[in-house]
Amino acid sequence: MPYPINIHSFPQAILHLDANAFFASVEQAVNPELMGKPVVVGKERGIVTAVSYEGKALGIKRGMTIREVQKKFPEVIILNSDYEKYSLYSIKMFDILKKFCPIVEEYSIDEAFADLQGLRGYLHQSYETIGLNIKETIKRALGIKVSIGISLTKVLAKIASNYKKPDGLTLISGREIHRYLRDLPVSEVWGIGPQRAALCEKLGIYSALDLASASEEFIRKHFSKPVYEIWLELRGIQVYPVVASTKDQYKSLSKALSFVPTEDKEFLLAQLAFNLERACFKARQYGLLAKRLIVFLKDEEFQTHSFEIKMSLPSAYPKELLPLLTQAFERLYKKEVKFRQVGVILADLTSKRVFQLSLFKRDHSNSQGCLETLYRSVDKINIKYGRTTLVHGVCLPITKEKPLKKGSSLKIPLLSINLT
């Protein structure tokens, strides 16, 4: 009985982007002193979760214990993971990709597929030139390297991106598929796990080319639908289309603080405003804006109360967001209920600012320009003297003596100003 397969037979070009040693590369981009040095990420877990190419050259691999690395390679720089930082870089990277390709499928924090069909004529560039421009733009803007593969299907594009690392670009045309599959172990084909690879080898299939060259009758007889789909993709027949999607878990930024349960309304609002200041500061450092603001309070019974606000325009400026935060807080706050934690989440982060100007709000862009100028100056002062040197006046009540929850800390602002 034939498998129900949705096959796209029209000409197709799919791009796969893979950020090279992403976590370690981000650490090197943020701290230029780490460039060219062996860097390992995962200190807090005791296991290597990412390693720079300089570290890979020494023989360090993911999954090794940090203790083993320290013993064998004392010169290696070992860092704690900062997933928030990696997520923000991921957003910027994918936003750059979307400037070239409108249909992008975010596959993971450091991988994405893009549909290139029709873009050669639109951009007046070859597929190879489009890929090179994407690579160079990301390298110039973010300081990290990516490898890009372009081919007829997702499976082939992924094989292409893995062909040259780091900083590679490979295009596999229909006539050249056999060249790239010939020496590729079947176990390294996307979607062929250890169990399927073991079955393939028992049936005499050792390379990706062996699998692609097998007859349809043989594949249907010995394998299930997923392997049949991979077989088609290896032969240049598209089964898996690029579906525009976003990994929401990589598109938010949160800040929260716990303390001894209190019902002090002024203090709780000040803590929320302070968390908003911290979240907005970090978003601005990465050139990001939020489309949604989520405010939450956790009571002494550990029940979470939250309220979400969708902004008409994306923002990372407390002056714009504080009125919204205050409205949300008024809805959530309950008199005589003690709260032990408050926090904010900036969600749907984007580096693109889309203005929907009204005929009756011609000065809106000017006000945005003033805000950007104001916070650029505020950020310079906070970077130089400490992140909480300048904050909004609503944060002042946190200078009151309030016992913090054991193990937590609170930085008191050196100077608070009312930014109106």
C-alpha positions as CSV (number, residue, x, y, z in Angstrom):
1,M,0.0,0.0,0.0
2,P,1.5,3.4,-1.0
3,Y,2.5,5.9,1.7
4,P,0.4,9.1,1.6
5,I,3.2,11.5,0.8
6,N,2.9,15.2,-0.1
7,I,5.5,15.6,-2.8
8,H,6.4,19.0,-4.2
9,S,7.8,18.5,-7.7
10,F,8.2,22.1,-8.8
11,P,11.8,23.7,-8.9
12,Q,12.9,24.5,-5.3
13,A,15.8,26.0,-3.4
14,I,16.1,25.6,0.3
15,L,18.7,27.2,2.5
16,H,19.9,25.8,5.8
17,L,21.7,28.1,8.2
18,D,23.8,26.6,11.0
19,A,25.6,28.9,13.5
20,N,29.0,27.4,14.2
21,A,29.8,26.5,17.8
22,F,27.0,29.0,18.6
23,F,27.2,29.4,22.4
24,A,31.0,29.6,22.4
25,S,31.0,32.0,19.4
26,V,28.5,34.3,21.1
27,E,30.8,34.5,24.2
28,Q,33.7,35.3,21.9
29,A,31.7,38.0,20.1
30,V,30.6,39.6,23.4
31,N,34.2,39.5,24.8
32,P,36.7,40.1,22.0
33,E,39.5,39.0,24.4
34,L,38.3,35.5,23.9
35,M,38.7,35.5,20.1
36,G,41.1,32.9,18.9
37,K,41.2,31.1,22.3
38,P,39.8,27.7,23.3
39,V,36.5,28.4,25.0
40,V,34.2,25.9,26.7
41,V,30.6,26.6,27.9
42,G,28.8,24.6,30.6
43,K,30.7,25.2,33.8
44,E,27.6,25.4,35.9
45,R,26.4,21.9,34.7
46,G,29.8,20.3,35.1
47,I,29.5,19.1,31.4
48,V,30.7,20.7,28.2
49,T,27.7,22.0,26.3
50,A,29.5,24.0,23.7
51,V,33.1,24.4,22.6
52,S,34.8,26.8,20.3
53,Y,36.6,25.6,17.2
54,E,39.9,26.4,18.9
55,G,38.9,24.0,21.7
56,K,37.7,21.4,19.2
57,A,41.2,21.5,17.7
58,L,42.6,20.4,21.0
59,G,40.3,17.4,21.1
60,I,37.6,18.7,23.4
61,K,34.1,17.4,22.6
62,R,30.6,18.1,23.9
63,G,29.6,15.8,26.8
64,M,33.1,15.7,28.4
65,T,33.1,16.6,32.0
66,I,34.4,20.0,33.0
67,R,36.8,18.3,35.5
68,E,38.3,16.2,32.7
69,V,38.8,19.4,30.5
70,Q,40.4,21.3,33.4
71,K,42.8,18.4,34.0
72,K,43.8,17.7,30.4
73,F,43.6,21.3,29.0
74,P,44.4,23.8,31.8
75,E,44.7,26.6,29.2
76,V,41.1,26.4,28.2
77,I,38.7,29.2,29.3
78,I,35.6,27.7,31.0
79,L,32.4,29.7,31.3
80,N,28.9,29.4,32.7
81,S,26.1,29.2,30.2
82,D,24.0,32.3,29.6
83,Y,21.0,31.1,27.6
84,E,19.3,34.5,27.8
85,K,22.3,36.0,25.9
86,Y,22.3,33.2,23.4
87,S,18.5,33.7,22.8
88,L,19.0,37.4,22.1
89,Y,21.7,36.7,19.6
90,S,19.5,34.1,18.0
91,I,16.7,36.6,17.5
92,K,19.1,39.1,15.9
93,M,20.6,36.4,13.6
94,F,17.2,35.2,12.4
95,D,15.9,38.8,11.9
96,I,18.9,39.3,9.5
97,L,18.0,36.1,7.7
98,K,14.4,37.3,7.3
99,K,15.6,40.5,5.6
100,F,16.8,38.3,2.8
101,C,14.2,35.5,2.9
102,P,10.6,36.2,4.0
103,I,9.8,32.5,4.7
104,V,12.0,31.3,7.5
105,E,11.5,28.3,9.7
106,E,13.4,28.6,13.0
107,Y,14.4,25.0,13.7
108,S,16.4,25.6,16.9
109,I,18.2,28.4,18.7
110,D,21.1,28.2,16.2
111,E,19.5,26.6,13.1
112,A,17.0,27.7,10.5
113,F,15.6,26.8,7.1
114,A,14.6,29.4,4.5
115,D,12.7,29.2,1.2
116,L,14.7,30.8,-1.6
117,Q,12.3,30.1,-4.4
118,G,11.7,33.2,-6.5
119,L,14.3,35.3,-4.7
120,R,16.9,35.1,-7.5
121,G,14.8,37.4,-9.7
122,Y,13.6,39.5,-6.9
123,L,17.0,40.2,-5.4
124,H,18.8,40.0,-8.8
125,Q,21.3,37.6,-7.3
126,S,22.3,34.0,-7.6
127,Y,21.5,31.6,-4.8
128,E,25.2,31.5,-3.9
129,T,25.4,35.3,-3.7
130,I,22.3,35.4,-1.5
131,G,24.0,32.9,0.8
132,L,27.3,34.8,0.9
133,N,25.5,38.1,1.6
134,I,23.6,36.5,4.5
135,K,26.8,35.1,6.0
136,E,28.7,38.4,5.7
137,T,25.9,40.4,7.1
138,I,25.6,38.2,10.2
139,K,29.4,38.2,10.6
140,R,29.6,42.0,10.3
141,A,26.6,42.7,12.5
142,L,27.0,40.1,15.3
143,G,30.6,39.0,15.1
144,I,29.7,35.3,14.7
145,K,30.2,32.8,11.8
146,V,27.6,30.7,10.2
147,S,27.7,27.8,7.7
148,I,25.1,27.8,4.9
149,G,23.9,25.0,2.7
150,I,21.6,25.4,-0.3
151,S,19.9,22.6,-2.2
152,L,16.6,21.1,-3.5
153,T,15.4,19.7,-0.2
154,K,15.7,20.2,3.5
155,V,17.7,17.0,4.0
156,L,20.1,17.9,1.2
157,A,20.4,21.5,2.5
158,K,21.4,20.3,5.9
159,I,24.0,18.0,4.4
160,A,25.3,21.0,2.5
161,S,25.6,23.2,5.5
162,N,27.6,20.6,7.3
163,Y,30.0,20.0,4.4
164,K,32.2,23.0,5.2
165,K,32.6,24.2,8.8
166,P,33.2,26.8,10.1
167,D,32.1,29.7,8.0
168,G,31.3,27.5,4.9
169,L,28.9,27.9,2.0
170,T,27.9,24.8,-0.1
171,L,25.4,24.6,-2.9
172,I,24.3,21.1,-4.0
173,S,22.6,21.1,-7.4
174,G,20.6,18.2,-8.7
175,R,23.5,17.0,-11.0
176,E,25.9,16.9,-8.1
177,I,23.9,15.1,-5.4
178,H,25.8,11.9,-5.8
179,R,29.2,13.6,-5.1
180,Y,28.1,14.7,-1.6
181,L,26.3,11.5,-0.7
182,R,29.0,9.1,-1.7
183,D,31.3,9.4,1.4
184,L,28.6,10.5,3.9
185,P,27.8,7.7,6.4
186,V,24.1,6.9,6.5
187,S,24.2,7.5,10.2
188,E,24.9,11.2,9.6
189,V,21.8,11.8,7.4
190,W,19.3,14.0,9.1
191,G,16.5,11.9,10.5
192,I,18.4,8.6,10.4
193,G,19.0,7.8,14.1
194,P,21.2,5.0,15.6
195,Q,18.5,2.3,15.3
196,R,17.7,3.1,11.7
197,A,21.4,3.3,10.8
198,A,22.0,-0.1,12.3
199,L,19.1,-1.6,10.3
200,C,20.5,0.1,7.1
201,E,23.9,-1.5,7.7
202,K,22.4,-4.9,8.2
203,L,20.7,-4.5,4.8
204,G,24.0,-3.4,3.1
205,I,23.4,0.3,3.2
206,Y,26.4,2.1,4.6
207,S,26.4,5.5,2.9
208,A,23.8,8.2,2.1
209,L,24.3,7.3,-1.6
210,D,23.6,3.7,-0.9
211,L,20.3,4.7,0.6
212,A,19.4,7.2,-2.2
213,S,20.3,4.6,-4.9
214,A,18.1,1.8,-3.4
215,S,15.0,1.0,-5.4
216,E,11.6,2.2,-4.2
217,E,10.4,-1.4,-3.9
218,F,13.4,-2.1,-1.6
219,I,12.7,1.0,0.6
220,R,9.0,0.2,0.9
221,K,9.7,-3.4,1.8
222,H,12.2,-2.8,4.6
223,F,11.5,0.7,6.0
224,S,8.7,2.8,7.4
225,K,7.3,6.0,6.1
226,P,9.9,8.4,7.7
227,V,12.8,6.6,5.9
228,Y,10.9,6.6,2.6
229,E,10.5,10.4,3.0
230,I,14.2,10.8,3.6
231,W,14.9,8.6,0.6
232,L,12.8,10.9,-1.6
233,E,14.5,14.0,-0.2
234,L,18.0,12.5,-0.8
235,R,16.9,12.1,-4.4
236,G,16.0,15.8,-4.7
237,I,12.3,15.4,-4.3
238,Q,10.9,17.7,-1.7
239,V,8.7,16.2,0.9
240,Y,9.3,18.7,3.8
241,P,8.3,22.3,2.9
242,V,9.7,25.3,4.7
243,V,7.0,26.4,7.1
244,A,7.4,29.9,8.5
245,S,7.6,29.5,12.3
246,T,9.2,31.0,15.4
247,K,10.6,29.2,18.4
248,D,8.7,31.3,21.1
249,Q,11.0,30.1,23.9
250,Y,13.9,32.1,22.3
251,K,11.8,35.3,21.8
252,S,11.4,36.5,25.4
253,L,13.4,38.2,28.1
254,S,12.4,38.0,31.8
255,K,13.5,39.6,35.0
256,A,12.2,38.7,38.5
257,L,13.1,39.1,42.1
258,S,12.1,37.2,45.3
259,F,11.9,38.7,48.8
260,V,10.3,38.1,52.2
261,P,6.5,38.1,51.6
262,T,4.9,41.5,51.9
263,E,1.7,43.3,51.1
264,D,3.3,46.7,50.8
265,K,1.8,48.0,47.5
266,E,4.3,50.8,46.9
267,F,7.2,48.4,47.5
268,L,5.8,45.8,45.1
269,L,5.2,48.3,42.3
270,A,8.7,49.6,42.8
271,Q,10.2,46.1,42.5
272,L,8.2,45.5,39.3
273,A,9.4,48.8,37.8
274,F,13.0,47.9,38.8
275,N,12.6,44.6,37.0
276,L,11.2,46.4,34.0
277,E,14.3,48.7,34.0
278,R,16.6,45.7,34.0
279,A,14.8,43.9,31.2
280,C,14.5,46.9,29.0
281,F,18.2,47.7,29.5
282,K,19.2,44.3,28.3
283,A,16.9,44.4,25.4
284,R,18.3,47.7,24.3
285,Q,21.8,46.4,24.5
286,Y,20.9,43.9,21.8
287,G,18.9,46.3,19.8
288,L,15.6,44.5,20.5
289,L,12.1,45.6,21.1
290,A,9.1,43.8,22.7
291,K,5.6,43.5,21.3
292,R,4.1,42.0,24.5
293,L,4.6,42.8,28.2
294,I,3.7,40.2,30.7
295,V,3.5,41.2,34.4
296,F,3.4,38.5,37.1
297,L,3.1,38.3,40.9
298,K,3.6,35.2,43.1
299,D,1.9,35.1,46.4
300,E,3.1,33.5,49.6
301,E,1.2,30.3,48.7
302,F,3.3,30.2,45.4
303,Q,0.3,30.9,43.3
304,T,1.2,33.0,40.2
305,H,-1.0,35.9,39.1
306,S,-0.2,37.3,35.6
307,F,-1.5,39.8,33.1
308,E,-0.5,40.2,29.5
309,I,-0.5,43.4,27.4
310,K,0.0,43.6,23.7
311,M,1.6,46.9,22.6
312,S,0.5,48.8,19.5
313,L,4.1,49.5,18.8
314,P,7.1,47.4,20.0
315,S,9.2,49.1,22.7
316,A,12.1,48.7,25.1
317,Y,11.7,52.1,26.8
318,P,10.4,52.1,30.5
319,K,8.8,55.5,30.0
320,E,6.4,54.0,27.4
321,L,5.9,50.8,29.3
322,L,5.6,52.0,32.9
323,P,1.9,53.2,32.5
324,L,1.0,49.7,31.1
325,L,2.9,48.0,33.9
326,T,1.1,50.1,36.5
327,Q,-2.3,49.2,34.9
328,A,-1.5,45.5,35.0
329,F,-0.3,45.8,38.6
330,E,-3.5,47.4,39.7
331,R,-5.5,44.5,38.2
332,L,-3.3,41.9,39.9
333,Y,-2.7,43.4,43.3
334,K,-5.0,42.2,46.1
335,K,-5.1,44.0,49.5
336,E,-4.1,41.9,52.5
337,V,-2.5,39.3,50.2
338,K,1.3,38.9,50.7
339,F,3.5,38.5,47.7
340,R,7.0,36.9,47.6
341,Q,8.0,37.5,44.0
342,V,7.3,39.9,41.2
343,G,8.6,39.9,37.6
344,V,8.2,41.0,34.0
345,I,8.6,39.3,30.7
346,L,9.3,41.2,27.5
347,A,7.9,38.8,24.8
348,D,7.8,38.6,21.0
349,L,11.2,40.4,20.8
350,T,12.2,41.8,17.4
351,S,14.9,44.0,16.0
352,K,12.5,45.5,13.5
353,R,10.6,48.6,14.4
354,V,7.3,48.8,12.5
355,F,5.5,52.1,12.8
356,Q,1.8,52.4,12.1
357,L,1.5,56.1,12.0
358,S,-1.8,57.9,12.1
359,L,-2.6,61.0,10.2
360,F,-3.4,62.5,13.6
361,K,-0.1,61.5,15.2
362,R,2.5,63.0,12.8
363,D,4.9,63.7,15.7
364,H,5.0,60.1,16.8
365,S,8.3,59.4,15.1
366,N,9.8,62.5,16.6
367,S,8.8,61.4,20.1
368,Q,10.4,58.0,19.4
369,G,13.6,59.7,18.3
370,C,13.6,61.7,21.5
371,L,13.2,58.5,23.6
372,E,16.0,56.7,21.7
373,T,18.3,59.7,22.3
374,L,17.3,59.9,26.0
375,Y,17.9,56.2,26.7
376,R,21.1,56.1,24.7
377,S,22.5,58.7,27.2
378,V,21.0,56.8,30.2
379,D,22.5,53.6,29.0
380,K,26.0,55.1,28.6
381,I,25.8,56.4,32.2
382,N,24.6,53.0,33.5
383,I,27.2,51.1,31.6
384,K,29.9,53.3,33.0
385,Y,28.8,53.6,36.6
386,G,26.5,50.6,37.1
387,R,23.2,49.4,35.6
388,T,21.1,51.0,38.3
389,T,22.8,54.4,38.4
390,L,19.8,56.0,36.7
391,V,16.3,54.6,37.1
392,H,12.8,56.0,37.1
393,G,11.6,57.6,40.2
394,V,8.9,55.0,40.8
395,C,11.8,52.6,41.8
396,L,12.6,54.8,44.9
397,P,10.6,52.8,47.4
398,I,13.0,49.8,47.1
399,T,15.5,51.9,49.0
400,K,13.4,51.3,52.1
401,E,14.7,48.7,54.4
402,K,12.9,45.5,53.3
403,P,14.3,42.1,54.3
404,L,15.2,40.0,51.2
405,K,14.6,36.4,50.8
406,K,17.6,34.4,52.0
407,G,20.1,33.9,49.1
408,S,18.8,36.8,47.0
409,S,20.3,40.2,46.5
410,L,19.2,43.7,45.6
411,K,21.2,46.5,44.1
412,I,20.1,49.9,45.4
413,P,20.3,52.6,42.7
414,L,22.9,55.3,43.3
415,L,20.6,57.9,41.8
416,S,17.0,57.8,40.8
417,I,15.5,60.3,38.5
418,N,12.0,60.9,37.2
419,L,12.2,60.6,33.4
420,T,9.2,62.6,32.3
